[in-house]
């Protein structure tokens, strides 16, 4: 019994002395929407980086902020989802409001865009460069 207590004490002591693991860093990227255009056309991120996007819409109409590859963008362009419930990389930003989403990037470049009728075609999109 004493031996178990000693071993348990040593394990707890070692755990208490171990360096704390670094918590992942979250970068914040602020994006404005005005006149149906994003304030940024290119966003640079590192592979594995987690970014909190704070998107402010000063337009009198709602917009979207959808992160994904070309297939995701095409699906949303053809889609029927009028409002995006909060999920990583997909948000609806109501007129005059600010909404956030957090996304962790892999190793490939992605696209962000708005898929309200005509907006993506009009140029309401940008590139997320992962390097």
C-alpha positions as CSV (number, residue, x, y, z in Angstrom):
1,X,0.0,0.0,0.0
2,X,2.8,2.4,0.9
3,X,4.5,1.6,-2.4
4,X,1.4,2.4,-4.4
5,X,1.0,5.7,-2.5
6,X,4.7,6.5,-3.2
7,X,4.3,5.8,-6.9
8,X,1.1,7.8,-7.1
9,X,2.8,10.7,-5.3
10,X,5.7,10.6,-7.8
11,X,3.4,10.6,-10.8
12,X,1.4,13.6,-9.4
13,X,4.7,15.4,-8.7
14,X,6.0,14.7,-12.2
15,X,2.7,16.0,-13.7
16,X,2.8,19.1,-11.6
17,X,6.4,19.9,-12.7
18,X,5.9,19.2,-16.4
19,X,5.8,22.3,-18.6
20,X,2.3,23.4,-19.6
21,X,1.4,22.7,-23.2
22,X,1.1,25.9,-25.2
23,X,-2.5,26.7,-26.1
24,X,-3.2,27.2,-29.8
25,X,-3.0,30.7,-31.0
26,X,-6.0,32.2,-32.7
27,X,-5.4,35.0,-35.1
28,X,-8.2,37.6,-35.6
29,X,-8.9,38.9,-39.1
30,X,-11.4,41.8,-39.5
31,X,-13.3,42.1,-42.7
32,X,-15.7,44.8,-43.7
33,X,-18.5,44.6,-46.3
34,X,-19.5,47.8,-48.0
35,X,-21.2,48.3,-51.4
36,X,-21.3,44.5,-51.8
37,X,-17.6,44.2,-51.6
38,X,-15.2,42.6,-49.1
39,X,-12.5,45.0,-47.7
40,X,-9.9,42.3,-48.3
41,X,-9.2,40.4,-51.5
42,X,-6.4,38.1,-50.2
43,X,-5.9,36.7,-46.8
44,X,-2.6,35.0,-45.9
45,X,-2.6,32.2,-43.4
46,X,-0.2,29.4,-42.3
47,X,-1.1,25.7,-42.6
48,X,-2.8,24.6,-39.4
49,X,-3.5,28.2,-38.3
50,X,-6.9,29.0,-36.6
51,X,-8.4,32.3,-37.6
52,X,-11.3,34.1,-36.1
53,X,-13.0,36.2,-38.8
54,X,-14.9,39.2,-37.6
55,X,-17.1,40.3,-40.5
56,X,-18.9,43.6,-40.3
57,X,-21.6,44.4,-42.8
58,X,-22.3,48.2,-43.3
59,X,-24.6,47.5,-46.3
60,X,-28.4,47.8,-46.0
61,X,-28.8,44.2,-47.2
62,X,-27.6,40.8,-45.8
63,X,-24.5,39.1,-47.0
64,X,-22.7,35.8,-46.6
65,X,-19.1,34.8,-45.8
66,X,-18.4,31.2,-47.0
67,X,-15.0,29.6,-46.8
68,X,-14.2,26.6,-49.0
69,X,-12.6,25.3,-52.1
70,X,-14.1,25.7,-55.6
71,X,-16.5,22.8,-55.1
72,X,-17.9,24.4,-51.9
73,X,-18.3,27.7,-53.6
74,X,-20.2,26.1,-56.6
75,X,-22.4,24.2,-54.2
76,X,-23.3,27.4,-52.4
77,X,-23.8,29.3,-55.6
78,X,-26.4,26.6,-56.7
79,X,-27.7,26.0,-53.2
80,X,-31.0,26.9,-51.6
81,X,-29.9,27.7,-48.0
82,X,-31.2,31.2,-47.5
83,X,-29.6,31.6,-44.0
84,X,-26.4,29.9,-42.7
85,X,-26.6,28.8,-39.1
86,X,-23.2,29.4,-37.4
87,X,-20.8,26.7,-38.4
88,X,-17.0,27.0,-39.1
89,X,-16.5,29.1,-42.2
90,X,-20.1,29.7,-43.1
91,X,-22.0,32.7,-41.8
92,X,-24.8,35.1,-42.8
93,X,-24.1,38.7,-41.8
94,X,-27.3,40.6,-41.5
95,X,-27.4,44.3,-42.6
96,X,-25.7,46.6,-40.2
97,X,-24.3,43.8,-38.0
98,X,-21.1,42.0,-37.2
99,X,-20.8,38.2,-37.1
100,X,-17.8,36.0,-36.2
101,X,-16.7,32.5,-37.4
102,X,-13.6,30.6,-36.6
103,X,-11.8,28.3,-39.1
104,X,-8.7,26.1,-38.9
105,X,-6.8,25.8,-42.2
106,X,-5.3,22.8,-43.8
107,X,-2.6,22.9,-46.5
108,X,-4.5,24.2,-49.5
109,X,-5.6,27.6,-50.7
110,X,-9.3,28.3,-50.3
111,X,-11.8,30.9,-51.5
112,X,-14.2,33.1,-49.5
113,X,-17.4,34.5,-51.1
114,X,-20.9,35.7,-50.8
115,X,-23.6,33.7,-52.7
116,X,-26.6,36.0,-52.6
117,X,-28.0,36.2,-56.1
118,X,-25.4,37.8,-58.4
119,X,-22.9,38.7,-55.7
120,X,-20.3,36.0,-56.4
121,X,-20.4,36.7,-60.1
122,X,-20.2,40.4,-59.4
123,X,-16.9,39.7,-57.7
124,X,-17.8,39.4,-54.0
125,X,-15.1,36.9,-53.3
126,X,-11.4,36.6,-52.3
127,X,-8.6,34.1,-51.9
128,X,-7.2,32.6,-48.7
129,X,-3.5,31.8,-49.4
130,X,-2.2,29.0,-47.3
131,X,1.6,29.1,-47.3
